[in-house]
């Protein structure tokens, strides 16, 4: 018996309804799926990981975004930068240079790309190529971007072209990237090199220029004081060091040591009392000035004044080791013990204050606090070290 013609028709309708129903169910499940279960954009996730400080995971996600072929220019820039920071500047340069041929970059993207190419060259020890890159970027973008200018200034400094670096820093100041303070600090570094090379007159001119930018630049005052001392103008050197000691807590020990030596050699060491008091009036907790004045009182036999000063200082600074030792020694010295007096006279050798400072960017070591690194040309990168 032949099959009724309505049966195939009904079967087709059922299959169609089944397919439509299955599609509806899948669509409903996708819409109902919680956000955390949905696929995430690896680029966005990579940025979030960077914000959280998880660089290895961020690198992996940004790399995934790039491999997917839909990553924005920023992902490539960040990947390259992370490679450079990890010590692979050559590979970073390949990544960043591959972006320079793209025609669809915005102005901001062009600046970021060229800035990173220049930083890659700098990391590879090619400052002249970094400077060339900045000049190319300026021509192609028509912009005098602050980040590009800063890189150009550092490259010029590395190449010994300090006048060009100075001009770049003045341009950077106009854009608000830095102020007169930073320019003055840079000029101090230049002057130190000039003085070291025997170009004393140039160093003096450079320091005078620094002080025109910032009249209270303590490093410039200390350096100029040394030049004045070498020129036998001790009175002016003392004036400059006294001003530096009053202004800067970090350079006060250096300035005060220079003052102590100069006043002693001039036979007017008693003037140091007014210097110490001047500093303590500005900064009551300055350890070097407090201990220096207490030692001065002791040498003059003014024990009660020394004890009172140290007791007051220890009240505000109970953890001071040097203050505690000096005060204990003065109390003990009242017993006229020769041994204790000898110990007291050796205090500076027993408790040396040989602070050291290191640039967090390039590792340059210094015996005095600095705010500009002469090696990598960075500002405010120094911190006191324990080793």
C-alpha positions as CSV (number, residue, x, y, z in Angstrom):
1,X,0.0,0.0,0.0
2,X,1.4,3.4,-0.9
3,X,2.4,6.1,1.7
4,X,-0.2,8.9,2.2
5,X,1.2,12.2,0.7
6,X,0.5,14.1,3.9
7,X,3.0,12.1,5.9
8,X,6.2,13.5,4.3
9,X,4.8,17.0,4.6
10,X,4.2,16.6,8.4
11,X,7.6,15.1,8.9
12,X,9.2,18.2,7.2
13,X,7.2,20.5,9.4
14,X,8.3,18.6,12.5
15,X,12.0,18.8,11.6
16,X,11.7,22.5,10.8
17,X,10.1,23.2,14.2
18,X,12.7,21.1,15.9
19,X,15.6,23.1,14.3
20,X,13.9,26.4,15.1
21,X,13.4,25.3,18.7
22,X,17.0,24.2,19.1
23,X,18.2,27.5,17.8
24,X,15.9,29.4,20.2
25,X,17.2,27.3,23.2
26,X,20.9,28.0,22.3
27,X,20.1,31.7,21.9
28,X,18.3,31.8,25.2
29,X,21.2,30.0,27.0
30,X,23.7,32.4,25.6
31,X,21.7,35.4,26.8
32,X,21.2,33.8,30.2
33,X,24.9,32.9,30.6
34,X,26.5,34.9,33.4
35,X,29.0,37.6,32.2
36,X,32.0,35.8,33.9
37,X,31.3,32.8,31.7
38,X,31.4,34.7,28.4
39,X,34.6,34.9,26.3
40,X,36.6,38.0,27.3
41,X,38.6,40.4,25.1
42,X,42.2,39.4,25.7
43,X,43.4,43.0,25.1
44,X,41.0,44.4,27.7
45,X,41.9,41.6,30.1
46,X,45.6,42.3,29.5
47,X,45.1,46.0,30.4
48,X,43.4,45.0,33.6
49,X,46.2,42.7,34.5
50,X,48.7,45.5,33.9
51,X,46.8,47.7,36.2
52,X,46.9,45.0,38.8
53,X,50.7,44.7,38.4
54,X,50.6,41.2,36.9
55,X,53.0,41.8,34.1
56,X,53.7,38.1,33.0
57,X,49.9,37.4,32.8
58,X,49.3,40.7,31.0
59,X,52.0,40.0,28.5
60,X,50.4,36.6,27.7
61,X,47.0,38.1,27.2
62,X,48.3,41.0,25.0
63,X,50.2,38.5,23.0
64,X,47.0,36.5,22.6
65,X,45.2,39.6,21.4
66,X,47.9,40.2,18.8
67,X,47.9,36.6,17.6
68,X,44.1,37.0,17.1
69,X,44.8,39.7,14.5
70,X,42.3,42.2,15.9
71,X,44.5,43.9,18.5
72,X,44.8,47.7,18.5
73,X,48.1,49.5,18.0
74,X,48.3,50.1,21.7
75,X,48.7,46.3,22.3
76,X,51.8,46.2,20.1
77,X,53.3,49.2,21.8
78,X,52.7,47.8,25.3
79,X,54.1,44.4,24.3
80,X,57.3,46.1,22.9
81,X,57.7,48.2,26.0
82,X,57.4,45.1,28.2
83,X,60.0,43.3,26.1
84,X,62.4,46.3,26.6
85,X,61.8,46.4,30.3
86,X,62.5,42.7,30.4
87,X,65.9,43.3,28.8
88,X,65.1,42.4,25.2
89,X,65.4,45.8,23.6
90,X,66.3,44.3,20.2
91,X,63.0,42.4,19.9
92,X,61.1,45.4,21.3
93,X,62.6,47.5,18.5
94,X,61.4,45.0,15.9
95,X,57.9,45.2,17.3
96,X,57.8,49.0,17.4
97,X,59.5,49.6,14.1
98,X,56.9,47.3,12.4
99,X,54.3,49.9,13.4
100,X,56.0,52.9,11.8
101,X,54.9,51.8,8.3
102,X,51.2,51.7,9.2
103,X,49.2,54.4,7.5
104,X,46.2,54.2,9.8
105,X,47.9,55.5,12.9
106,X,46.4,58.5,14.8
107,X,48.7,61.4,15.9
108,X,48.8,60.1,19.4
109,X,49.6,56.6,18.2
110,X,52.5,57.9,16.0
111,X,53.9,59.7,19.0
112,X,53.8,56.6,21.2
113,X,55.3,54.4,18.5
114,X,58.2,56.8,17.7
115,X,58.8,57.5,21.4
116,X,59.2,53.8,22.0
117,X,61.4,53.2,19.0
118,X,63.7,56.0,20.4
119,X,63.6,54.4,23.9
120,X,64.5,51.0,22.3
121,X,67.6,52.6,20.6
122,X,68.5,54.2,23.9
123,X,68.4,50.9,25.7
124,X,70.5,49.4,23.0
125,X,73.2,52.1,23.5
126,X,72.5,54.1,20.3
127,X,71.5,57.6,21.5
128,X,72.3,59.1,18.2
129,X,69.7,56.9,16.5
130,X,67.3,57.7,19.3
131,X,67.8,61.4,18.5
132,X,67.3,60.8,14.8
133,X,64.1,59.0,15.5
134,X,62.7,61.9,17.5
135,X,63.6,64.3,14.7
136,X,61.8,62.1,12.1
137,X,58.8,61.8,14.4
138,X,58.6,65.6,14.7
139,X,58.7,66.0,10.9
140,X,56.1,63.3,10.3
141,X,53.7,64.3,13.0
142,X,54.2,68.0,13.0
143,X,54.1,67.9,16.8
144,X,56.5,69.0,19.5
145,X,55.2,66.4,22.0
146,X,56.6,66.6,25.5
147,X,57.5,62.9,25.7
148,X,59.5,63.2,22.4
149,X,61.3,66.3,23.6
150,X,62.3,64.7,26.9
151,X,63.8,61.7,25.1
152,X,65.7,64.1,22.8
153,X,67.1,65.9,25.8
154,X,68.3,62.7,27.3
155,X,69.9,61.6,24.1
156,X,71.7,64.9,23.6
157,X,73.0,64.6,27.2
158,X,74.4,61.1,26.6
159,X,76.1,62.4,23.4
160,X,77.7,65.2,25.3
161,X,75.7,67.8,23.5
162,X,74.7,69.6,26.7
163,X,73.7,73.0,25.1
164,X,71.2,71.2,22.8
165,X,69.9,69.2,25.8
166,X,69.5,72.5,27.7
167,X,67.5,74.0,24.8
168,X,65.3,70.9,24.7
169,X,64.7,71.3,28.5
170,X,63.7,74.9,28.0
171,X,61.2,73.9,25.4
172,X,59.9,71.2,27.7
173,X,59.4,73.8,30.4
174,X,57.2,75.8,28.0
175,X,54.9,72.8,27.6
176,X,54.7,72.3,31.3
177,X,56.7,69.1,31.3
178,X,59.2,70.3,33.8
179,X,60.0,73.5,35.8
180,X,63.0,75.7,36.6
181,X,63.9,73.3,39.4
182,X,64.7,70.5,37.0
183,X,66.6,72.7,34.5
184,X,68.7,74.0,37.4
185,X,69.5,70.4,38.5
186,X,70.5,69.5,35.0
187,X,72.8,72.4,34.8
188,X,74.5,71.4,38.0
189,X,75.3,68.0,36.5
190,X,76.8,69.8,33.4
191,X,78.8,72.2,35.7
192,X,80.2,69.2,37.7
193,X,81.5,67.7,34.5
194,X,83.0,71.0,33.4
195,X,84.8,71.4,36.8
196,X,86.1,67.9,36.7
197,X,87.6,68.5,33.3
198,X,89.3,71.7,34.5
199,X,86.9,74.1,32.9
200,X,86.3,76.1,36.0
201,X,85.2,79.3,34.3
202,X,82.6,77.4,32.3
203,X,81.4,75.6,35.4
204,X,81.0,78.9,37.2
205,X,78.9,80.3,34.3
206,X,76.8,77.2,34.2
207,X,76.1,77.3,37.9
208,X,75.2,81.0,37.7
209,X,72.7,80.0,35.0
210,X,71.3,77.3,37.2
211,X,70.8,79.7,40.1
212,X,69.0,82.1,37.7
213,X,66.5,79.3,37.1
214,X,66.3,78.4,40.8
215,X,67.9,80.7,43.3
216,X,67.4,78.0,46.0
217,X,68.9,75.1,44.1
218,X,70.9,73.6,47.0
219,X,73.2,71.4,44.8
220,X,74.1,74.5,42.8
221,X,74.9,76.4,46.0
222,X,77.1,73.6,47.3
223,X,78.9,73.3,44.0
224,X,79.4,77.1,43.6
225,X,80.7,77.2,47.2
226,X,83.4,74.7,46.2
227,X,84.5,76.8,43.3
228,X,84.6,79.9,45.5
229,X,86.7,78.0,48.0
230,X,89.2,77.0,45.3
231,X,89.3,80.6,44.2
232,X,90.3,81.6,47.8
233,X,87.0,83.5,48.2
234,X,86.2,81.7,51.5
235,X,83.7,84.3,52.7
236,X,81.5,83.8,49.6
237,X,81.9,80.0,49.9
238,X,80.7,80.2,53.5
239,X,77.7,82.3,52.6
240,X,76.7,79.8,49.9
241,X,77.1,76.7,52.1
242,X,75.2,78.3,54.9
243,X,72.3,79.0,52.5
244,X,72.4,75.4,51.2
245,X,72.4,74.0,54.8
246,X,69.4,76.1,55.7
247,X,67.5,75.1,52.5
248,X,68.1,71.4,52.1
249,X,67.9,68.7,54.7
250,X,69.6,66.2,52.4
251,X,72.6,68.4,51.6
252,X,72.9,70.0,55.0
253,X,75.5,67.4,56.2
254,X,77.7,68.1,53.2
255,X,77.3,71.9,53.5
256,X,77.9,71.9,57.2
257,X,81.0,69.7,56.9
258,X,82.4,72.2,54.4
259,X,81.5,75.1,56.7
260,X,83.2,73.5,59.7
261,X,86.4,72.9,57.7
262,X,86.4,76.4,56.2
263,X,85.7,78.2,59.5
264,X,88.3,76.1,61.3
265,X,91.0,76.9,58.7
266,X,90.1,80.6,58.9
267,X,90.4,80.6,62.6
268,X,86.7,81.6,63.2
269,X,85.3,78.3,64.2
270,X,83.2,79.9,66.9
271,X,81.0,81.2,64.1
272,X,79.7,77.7,63.6
273,X,77.4,78.1,66.6
274,X,75.3,80.6,64.7
275,X,75.3,78.4,61.6
276,X,74.0,75.4,63.6
277,X,71.4,77.5,65.3
278,X,70.3,78.9,61.9
279,X,69.7,75.4,60.6
280,X,67.9,74.2,63.8
281,X,65.6,77.2,63.7
282,X,64.5,76.1,60.2
283,X,64.6,72.3,61.0
284,X,64.6,71.5,64.8
285,X,65.1,67.8,64.0
286,X,68.2,68.1,61.8
287,X,70.5,65.5,63.3
288,X,73.8,66.8,61.9
289,X,73.2,70.3,63.2
290,X,72.0,69.1,66.6
291,X,75.0,66.8,67.2
292,X,77.4,69.3,65.7
293,X,76.2,72.1,68.1
294,X,76.2,69.7,71.1
295,X,79.8,68.7,70.2
296,X,80.7,72.4,69.9
297,X,79.3,73.0,73.4
298,X,81.2,70.1,74.8
299,X,84.5,71.3,73.4
300,X,83.9,74.7,74.9
301,X,83.1,73.1,78.3
302,X,79.4,74.1,78.1
303,X,78.2,70.7,79.3
304,X,74.9,71.8,80.6
305,X,73.9,73.4,77.3
306,X,75.1,70.3,75.5
307,X,73.0,68.0,77.7
308,X,69.9,70.2,77.5
309,X,70.2,70.3,73.7
310,X,70.6,66.6,73.3
311,X,67.8,65.8,75.8
312,X,65.4,68.0,73.8
313,X,66.6,66.4,70.5
314,X,66.2,62.8,71.8
315,X,62.7,63.8,73.1
316,X,61.7,64.4,69.5
317,X,63.9,61.7,68.0
318,X,64.0,58.8,70.6
319,X,65.5,56.3,68.1
320,X,68.7,58.4,67.3
321,X,71.7,56.2,67.9
322,X,74.3,58.9,67.5
323,X,72.4,61.3,69.8
324,X,72.1,58.6,72.5
325,X,75.8,57.7,72.3
326,X,76.9,61.4,72.5
327,X,74.6,62.2,75.4
328,X,75.7,59.1,77.3
329,X,79.4,60.0,76.7
330,X,78.8,63.5,78.0
331,X,77.2,62.2,81.1
332,X,80.0,59.8,81.6
333,X,82.7,62.4,80.8
334,X,81.5,64.4,83.8
335,X,83.5,61.9,85.9
336,X,86.7,63.1,84.2
337,X,87.5,59.7,82.7
338,X,90.3,60.0,80.2
339,X,89.1,56.8,78.5
340,X,85.7,58.3,78.0
341,X,87.1,61.5,76.7
342,X,89.1,59.6,74.1
343,X,86.0,57.7,73.1
344,X,84.2,60.9,72.8
345,X,86.8,62.4,70.5
346,X,86.7,59.3,68.3
347,X,82.9,59.5,68.0
348,X,82.8,60.5,64.4
349,X,85.1,57.6,63.4
350,X,83.1,55.1,65.5
351,X,79.7,56.3,64.1
352,X,80.4,57.3,60.5
353,X,77.6,58.8,58.5
354,X,78.7,57.7,55.1
355,X,75.3,57.7,53.5
356,X,75.2,56.5,49.9
357,X,72.5,57.1,47.3
358,X,71.6,55.1,44.2
359,X,69.6,55.9,41.0
360,X,66.7,53.6,40.8
361,X,66.7,53.8,37.0
362,X,70.4,53.0,36.0
363,X,72.0,52.1,39.4
364,X,74.5,55.1,39.4
365,X,76.0,55.4,42.9
366,X,76.7,58.7,44.7
367,X,78.0,59.8,48.1
368,X,75.7,62.8,48.2
369,X,72.0,63.1,47.6
370,X,71.2,64.0,44.0
371,X,68.1,64.9,42.2
372,X,69.4,64.5,38.6
373,X,71.3,61.5,37.4
374,X,74.4,62.3,35.3
375,X,74.3,58.9,33.7
376,X,70.7,58.3,32.5
377,X,69.6,62.0,32.7
378,X,66.6,61.2,34.9
379,X,65.1,63.5,37.6
380,X,64.2,62.5,41.2
381,X,65.4,58.9,40.8
382,X,67.9,58.7,43.8
383,X,67.2,57.1,47.1
384,X,69.4,56.3,50.2
385,X,70.9,52.8,50.2
386,X,71.8,50.6,53.1
387,X,74.9,49.0,51.5
